[in-house]
Amino acid sequence: MQAAPTIAGYADLFTSLQSVQATVQVQIERFQQLMADIKVVASAHPDEKDVRAVGDVALKLHRAHALLYGGAQATPATPTAQADAAPAGEELDLQHAINEFSTLLSNSQGTSREVTALLDAAEQELAQLRGTTN
């Protein structure tokens, strides 16, 4: 007779989820600051060349916004299977639920990495634009 799986062995998944949540919170704050910065930089760069550069930054920020707020996710490497709720009176397939949780967590981490890359690029490009103002 096999022992029923327990959730105690999966605490690291919840710790990872908390880490992703903390990262996303920092990303939201960075995004909001970069949105404020781009408005200032855009008003200081009215010529066509710089308007294009500001537009490129704005596009990166729009992509980051879609990932952070719009519910979009980076495309996962493998499709995610949905865990079904157990019918009344039956036990939940804990291993299946943990596998789904792991897959969703992995997708969230991938999305978080994509947002970080977009915000880093936007920040660098804004810094370059600020440098051309001086």
C-alpha positions in Angstrom: 0.0 0.0 0.0 1.4 3.4 -1.0 1.4 6.3 1.3 -0.7 9.2 0.1 1.4 12.2 -1.1 1.5 15.1 1.3 1.9 18.8 0.6 4.7 19.1 3.2 7.4 18.2 0.6 6.4 20.9 -1.7 7.0 24.0 0.5 9.8 25.1 -1.9 7.1 25.6 -4.6 5.3 28.1 -2.4 8.5 29.8 -1.5 9.2 30.1 -5.2 5.8 31.5 -5.8 6.3 34.1 -3.1 9.7 35.0 -4.8 7.9 35.5 -8.1 5.3 37.7 -6.5 8.0 39.9 -4.8 9.8 40.2 -8.2 6.6 41.2 -9.9 5.9 43.9 -7.3 9.4 45.3 -7.9 8.8 45.2 -11.6 5.5 47.1 -11.3 7.3 49.8 -9.3 10.1 50.0 -12.0 7.5 50.1 -14.7 5.6 53.0 -13.0 8.9 54.9 -12.6 9.9 54.3 -16.2 6.5 55.6 -17.4 7.0 58.8 -15.5 10.6 59.1 -16.8 9.5 58.6 -20.5 7.1 61.5 -20.3 9.8 63.8 -19.1 12.3 62.5 -21.7 9.7 62.6 -24.5 9.0 66.3 -23.8 12.7 67.1 -24.0 13.2 65.3 -27.3 10.9 66.8 -29.9 13.0 66.0 -33.0 12.1 63.1 -35.3 15.1 60.9 -34.6 14.6 61.1 -30.8 10.8 60.7 -31.2 11.5 57.3 -32.8 13.9 56.3 -30.0 11.2 57.4 -27.4 8.7 55.3 -29.4 10.9 52.3 -29.2 11.1 52.7 -25.4 7.4 53.2 -25.2 6.8 50.0 -27.2 9.0 48.0 -24.7 7.1 49.5 -21.8 3.8 48.6 -23.5 4.9 45.0 -23.9 6.0 45.0 -20.2 2.6 46.4 -19.3 0.8 43.7 -21.2 2.8 41.0 -19.4 2.4 42.7 -15.9 -1.2 43.9 -16.1 -2.9 42.4 -19.1 -2.8 38.8 -18.2 -0.5 38.0 -21.2 2.2 35.4 -20.5 5.4 34.6 -22.3 4.8 31.7 -24.5 5.5 28.5 -22.5 7.8 25.8 -24.0 5.1 23.2 -23.2 1.4 23.5 -22.9 -0.1 23.6 -19.4 -2.6 20.9 -18.5 -5.4 22.0 -16.3 -6.0 20.2 -13.0 -9.7 19.2 -12.7 -11.5 19.6 -9.4 -12.1 16.2 -7.8 -15.7 15.1 -7.9 -17.6 15.2 -4.6 -16.4 12.4 -2.3 -13.2 11.7 -4.3 -9.7 12.7 -3.4 -7.8 15.4 -5.4 -5.0 14.0 -7.5 -2.3 15.8 -5.5 0.6 14.9 -7.8 -1.3 16.2 -10.8 -2.1 19.5 -9.0 1.5 19.9 -7.9 2.6 19.3 -11.5 0.2 21.9 -12.8 1.4 24.3 -10.1 5.0 23.7 -11.1 4.2 24.3 -14.8 2.3 27.5 -14.0 5.1 28.7 -11.7 7.7 28.0 -14.4 5.6 30.0 -16.9 5.3 32.9 -14.4 9.1 32.8 -13.9 9.6 33.0 -17.7 7.2 35.9 -18.0 9.0 37.6 -15.1 12.4 37.2 -16.9 10.9 38.6 -20.1 9.5 41.7 -18.2 12.9 42.2 -16.5 14.6 42.2 -19.9 12.1 44.7 -21.3 12.5 47.0 -18.3 16.3 46.8 -18.4 16.3 47.6 -22.1 13.9 50.5 -21.6 15.9 51.9 -18.7 19.2 51.7 -20.8 17.6 53.4 -23.8 16.1 56.2 -21.6 19.5 56.7 -20.0 21.0 57.2 -23.5 18.2 59.6 -24.4 18.8 61.6 -21.2 22.5 61.7 -22.1 21.8 63.4 -25.5 19.9 66.1 -23.7 22.9 67.4 -21.9 
